[in-house]
Amino acid sequence: MPMLLNADDYRSRARQMLPRGLFDYIDRGTEDETALSRLRASLDGITLMPAVLAGHSERDLDTTLLGARIAAPLAVAPTALAGLVAHDGETKLARAASRVGIPVCISTQSVTTIETIRRGAPDAKLWFQLYVWRDRDLTARLLERARNCGCDNLLVTADTPVSPNREYNQRNGFGIPFTPSLRSVADVARHPRWLLGVLMRYLLSEGIPTYGHYPAEFRTAITRPSVAEAVRLEHRLSWDDMRWLRDVWPGRLTIKGVLAVKDAETAAGVGADAIVVSAHGGRNLDCLPAPADCIPAIAAAVQGRLTVLADSGVRRGTDVLKYCALGADAVLVGRLPLWGLAVGGEQGAEAVLRMILREMDTAMAFLGVERVTELKTQLR
């Protein structure tokens, strides 16, 4: 195996390992995919001013986030169908994050259930991401399951009212349940390691992988409107729904997908504990602003009232530092751990996370800062 030293190395290797349909689903954006380059440009345009002769022998990445001490201002973002990247992939991500000392957020649309993940990663700090279903009773039961598994932070995705326009998914025939076509079957056949090590393992155990958290009566026919109406994603979400969630969820409540100052202030008003300033990784709408352009105003407006998290476009540890310098308290990474998972399973995911931490530590040494909170004084 070639030496893997950075995000591009892991991405290139993952591209070889995964069927094209799955790789594109993770890697690409939406519509004309201009948001992806805009995200990159927004981070590349940020520079940090170093302080020389600072005299620090080592750096301290430890962070208190939402009342908990973690090893760095970093968390693994929720990603749908991470269990397709590697067999039992969500559990492997949870164990990798646990060893690194950071939280991992489990998606409503994970392949593996939160209960199975908790059994497989008993020491992991689990968060849970929620797509609100149209049936609120079923949604409440899902929240109860997450709470019983020790999830103390609920991330509600607020920026996905409808399915994004990802034309490549249609061309690749990628969907759940998998609908075989000559192109998609040939694609899978060209990736025997994934076919035998992931898909066949599922088929020989629990069957065709699907959304594990969905009620059993909907799980195998999730795309049939006449059956799955109850678990369709609610496209009419409002701030009243956030108030309802605040009432029924006893833990921390985080609203994910905020880009406007007004929305951040409203989130504080309904009792949210945190927000994620996010462009959904450039995967939802191509004309959205980059989080880096929104964080300073949001952080200034909600200072002391909300914890500000950020995501989208992270490829280096320095990107994490830049988001923190702009005003974020911590950063979520999504694609990078998946590339590590694809390449080396649990160990690969851990290796990527430790790579990010090393890059953060090296950059902080050059910047002359001992703690991440000092970065706000280094922003040019």
C-alpha positions in Angstrom: 0.0 0.0 0.0 1.4 3.5 -0.9 2.3 5.8 2.0 -0.7 7.8 3.1 0.3 11.2 4.4 -2.6 13.6 3.8 -6.3 13.9 2.9 -5.6 13.7 -0.8 -3.7 10.4 -0.3 -6.6 8.8 1.6 -9.2 10.2 -0.8 -7.3 8.8 -3.8 -6.9 5.4 -2.2 -10.6 5.3 -1.1 -11.6 6.0 -4.7 -9.8 2.9 -5.8 -11.5 0.8 -3.0 -15.1 1.9 -3.3 -17.6 1.4 -6.1 -18.0 4.7 -8.0 -21.6 5.1 -7.0 -20.7 5.1 -3.3 -17.6 7.1 -3.7 -19.4 9.8 -5.6 -22.2 9.9 -3.1 -19.7 10.7 -0.4 -17.3 12.9 -2.3 -19.3 15.1 -4.6 -21.6 18.1 -4.2 -24.8 19.1 -5.8 -26.0 20.7 -9.1 -22.9 22.2 -10.8 -20.8 21.6 -7.6 -19.4 25.1 -7.5 -20.0 25.1 -3.7 -17.1 22.6 -3.3 -14.6 25.0 -4.8 -16.1 27.9 -2.9 -15.6 26.1 0.4 -12.0 25.4 -0.4 -11.3 28.9 -1.5 -12.9 30.4 1.6 -10.6 28.4 3.8 -7.5 28.8 1.6 -8.0 32.6 1.8 -7.6 32.7 5.5 -4.1 33.3 7.0 -3.1 33.3 10.6 -0.4 35.6 12.1 2.4 33.8 14.0 3.9 34.9 17.3 7.5 33.9 17.4 9.7 33.0 20.4 6.6 32.0 22.3 8.5 29.6 24.5 6.0 26.7 24.6 7.4 23.2 24.9 4.2 21.6 23.8 0.6 22.4 22.8 -2.6 21.5 24.6 -5.6 20.6 22.4 -7.9 19.6 25.3 -11.2 21.3 25.0 -14.3 21.6 27.1 -17.3 21.3 24.8 -20.9 21.3 25.9 -19.9 20.5 29.4 -17.6 17.6 28.6 -13.8 17.4 28.3 -12.5 16.1 25.0 -9.1 15.6 23.5 -9.4 18.3 20.8 -12.1 20.7 19.4 -13.1 18.1 16.9 -15.9 15.6 16.4 -16.8 13.1 13.7 -19.8 14.4 11.8 -22.9 12.4 11.1 -22.8 10.7 7.7 -25.6 8.7 6.2 -24.8 5.1 5.2 -21.3 5.1 6.7 -21.8 1.4 7.3 -21.5 0.9 3.5 -17.9 2.2 3.5 -16.8 -0.7 5.7 -18.7 -3.6 7.3 -20.1 -2.3 10.6 -18.6 1.0 9.6 -20.5 3.2 12.1 -19.3 1.1 15.1 -15.7 1.2 13.7 -15.9 5.0 13.5 -17.2 5.2 17.0 -14.3 3.0 18.4 -11.8 5.1 16.4 -13.2 8.4 17.7 -13.2 7.0 21.3 -9.6 6.0 21.2 -8.7 9.5 19.9 -10.9 11.1 22.6 -13.5 12.9 20.6 -17.2 12.6 20.0 -18.8 10.8 17.1 -22.3 11.7 15.8 -24.5 8.8 14.6 -26.9 9.5 11.8 -30.6 8.7 11.7 -29.7 7.1 8.4 -26.9 4.9 9.6 -26.8 1.2 8.5 -26.1 0.1 12.1 -28.5 0.9 15.0 -27.5 3.1 17.9 -28.0 0.1 20.2 -25.5 -2.1 18.2 -23.0 0.8 18.0 -23.2 1.3 21.8 -22.6 -2.4 22.4 -19.6 -2.4 20.1 -18.2 0.9 21.4 -19.1 1.0 25.0 -16.7 3.9 25.9 -17.5 6.1 22.9 -18.9 9.6 23.4 -22.0 9.3 21.2 -24.0 12.1 19.8 -27.1 11.5 17.6 -28.2 13.3 14.5 -31.9 13.5 13.8 -33.9 13.8 10.6 -37.4 14.5 11.9 -39.9 12.0 10.5 -43.4 13.0 9.6 -44.7 10.7 12.3 -43.8 12.5 15.5 -44.5 9.5 17.7 -42.0 7.4 15.8 -39.5 10.3 16.0 -40.0 10.5 19.8 -39.4 6.8 20.1 -36.2 7.1 18.1 -35.1 9.9 20.5 -35.8 7.6 23.4 -33.6 4.9 21.9 -30.8 7.5 21.5 -31.2 8.7 25.0 -31.1 5.1 26.4 -27.8 4.6 24.6 -26.2 7.5 26.4 -26.3 10.1 23.6 -26.2 13.4 25.4 -26.2 15.8 22.4 -28.9 15.8 19.7 -28.0 17.4 16.3 -31.1 18.2 14.4 -30.5 18.7 10.7 -32.4 21.8 9.7 -31.1 22.5 6.2 -32.5 19.6 4.2 -36.2 20.2 3.5 -36.1 18.2 0.3 -33.7 15.8 -1.4 -30.8 17.6 -3.0 -30.3 17.6 -6.8 -27.4 15.2 -7.1 -27.6 14.1 -10.7 -24.6 11.8 -10.5 -26.5 9.6 -8.1 -29.1 9.0 -10.8 -26.5 8.3 -13.4 -24.6 5.9 -11.1 -27.8 4.2 -10.0 -27.0 4.8 -6.4 -29.8 4.5 -3.9 -31.3 2.6 -1.1 -32.6 0.0 -1.7 -30.0 -0.8 -4.3 -31.6 -1.1 -7.8 -29.4 -3.3 -9.9 -28.5 -2.1 -13.4 -25.8 -3.3 -15.8 -23.7 -0.2 -15.0 -24.1 -0.5 -11.2 -23.5 -4.3 -11.2 -20.3 -3.9 -13.3 -19.2 -1.1 -11.0 -19.5 -3.3 -7.9 -17.8 -6.2 -9.7 -14.8 -4.1 -10.4 -14.3 -3.6 -6.7 -14.0 -7.1 -5.3 -12.6 -6.1 -2.0 -15.7 -4.0 -1.2 -18.0 -6.6 -2.7 -16.6 -9.5 -0.6 -15.6 -7.5 2.5 -18.6 -5.3 2.9 -21.7 -6.2 0.8 -21.3 -10.0 0.9 -20.8 -9.9 4.7 -24.1 -8.0 5.1 -25.9 -10.3 2.7 -24.7 -13.4 4.6 -25.7 -12.0 8.0 -28.5 -9.5 8.1 -29.3 -9.1 4.4 -29.3 -6.1 2.1 -28.0 -3.1 4.2 -30.5 -0.3 4.7 -31.4 2.3 7.3 -31.1 0.5 10.6 -33.0 3.0 12.7 -36.2 2.8 10.7 -39.0 0.8 12.2 -38.9 -2.8 10.9 -42.1 -2.5 9.0 -40.6 0.3 6.8 -37.0 -0.9 6.6 -37.1 -3.1 3.5 -39.4 -0.9 1.4 -38.2 2.5 2.4 -38.8 4.1 -1.0 -42.4 3.0 -1.4 -44.5 6.1 -0.6 -47.6 4.1 0.3 -45.7 2.3 3.0 -43.0 4.7 4.2 -45.0 8.0 4.5 -44.6 7.9 8.3 -40.8 7.9 8.0 -40.4 10.4 5.2 -38.3 13.3 6.2 -40.5 16.2 7.4 -40.1 19.0 4.8 -42.3 21.5 6.8 -40.0 21.9 9.8 -40.4 25.2 11.7 -39.1 26.7 14.9 -42.1 25.2 16.6 -40.7 21.8 15.9 -37.4 22.9 17.6 -39.4 24.0 20.6 -41.1 20.6 20.6 -37.7 18.9 20.5 -36.5 21.1 23.3 -39.4 19.9 25.4 -39.0 16.2 24.7 -35.2 15.9 24.5 -33.5 16.2 28.0 -29.9 16.5 26.7 -28.1 19.1 24.7 -29.8 20.3 21.6 -27.8 21.4 18.6 -29.3 22.8 15.4 -27.3 21.9 12.3 -27.2 23.9 9.1 -27.3 27.5 10.3 -25.7 30.2 8.2 -27.7 33.4 9.0 -27.2 35.5 12.1 -31.0 35.8 12.5 -31.4 32.0 12.6 -28.6 31.7 15.1 -30.3 34.2 17.4 -33.6 32.4 17.0 -31.9 29.1 17.9 -30.7 30.7 21.1 -34.2 31.9 21.8 -35.8 28.5 21.5 -33.4 27.0 24.0 -30.8 25.3 21.8 -27.4 24.8 23.4 -25.4 24.9 20.1 -25.6 25.4 16.4 -23.5 24.0 13.5 -22.6 26.7 11.0 -22.7 24.4 8.0 -23.1 24.3 4.2 -23.7 20.6 4.5 -20.3 20.0 2.9 -21.5 21.6 -0.4 -24.0 18.7 -0.9 -27.3 20.5 -0.6 -27.5 23.8 -2.5 -24.8 25.1 -4.7 -25.4 28.8 -4.1 -25.0 28.8 -0.3 -22.3 31.0 1.3 -19.3 29.3 2.9 -19.4 28.9 6.7 -16.1 30.7 7.0 -17.9 33.8 5.7 -20.7 33.5 8.2 -19.0 32.4 11.5 -17.6 35.8 12.7 -20.9 37.6 12.6 -22.8 34.6 14.1 -20.2 34.1 16.9 -20.4 37.8 17.8 -24.2 37.8 17.9 -24.6 34.7 20.1 -21.5 35.0 22.3 -22.2 33.5 25.7 -25.6 32.1 24.6 -24.7 29.3 22.2 -21.8 27.0 21.5 -20.8 27.5 17.9 -19.7 24.5 15.9 -18.7 24.4 12.2 -18.2 22.0 9.4 -17.8 21.8 5.6 -14.7 21.5 3.5 -12.2 20.5 6.1 -9.1 18.8 4.5 -6.3 19.7 6.9 -5.8 20.3 10.6 -5.2 23.9 9.7 -8.7 24.2 8.4 -9.9 23.2 11.9 -7.7 25.9 13.4 -9.0 28.5 10.9 -12.7 27.8 11.8 -11.7 28.1 15.5 -9.9 31.4 14.9 -13.1 32.7 13.2 -15.1 31.9 16.3 -16.1 28.3 16.2 -15.7 26.3 19.5 -15.2 23.0 17.7 -15.3 21.5 14.2 -17.0 18.5 12.7 -15.3 16.4 10.0 -17.3 14.1 7.8 -15.6 12.9 4.6 -12.0 12.5 6.0 -12.9 9.7 8.5 -14.8 7.9 5.8 -11.8 7.9 3.5 -9.8 6.4 6.4 -12.5 3.8 7.0 -12.6 2.8 3.4 -8.8 2.4 3.2 -8.1 0.7 6.5 -11.3 0.1 8.4 -11.2 1.1 12.1 -7.4 1.6 12.1 -7.7 3.7 9.0 -10.3 6.0 10.5 -8.2 6.4 13.7 -5.1 7.1 11.6 -7.0 10.0 9.7 -8.2 11.5 13.0 -4.7 11.4 14.5 -3.3 12.9 11.3 -5.6 15.9 11.7 -4.5 16.3 15.3 -0.9 16.1 14.3 -1.4 18.8 11.7 -3.2 21.0 14.2 -0.3 20.5 16.7 2.4 21.3 14.1 0.6 24.5 13.0 0.0 25.7 16.5 3.7 25.3 17.2 4.5 27.5 14.2 1.9 30.0 15.2 3.2 30.2 18.8 0.0 29.3 20.5 -0.3 26.9 23.4 -4.1 26.5 23.3 -6.7 26.6 20.5 -8.6 29.5 22.2 -5.5 31.7 21.6 -6.0 31.5 17.8 -8.6 34.3 17.8 -5.8 36.7 18.4 -3.8 35.3 15.4 -6.5 35.9 12.7 -5.3 38.4 10.1 
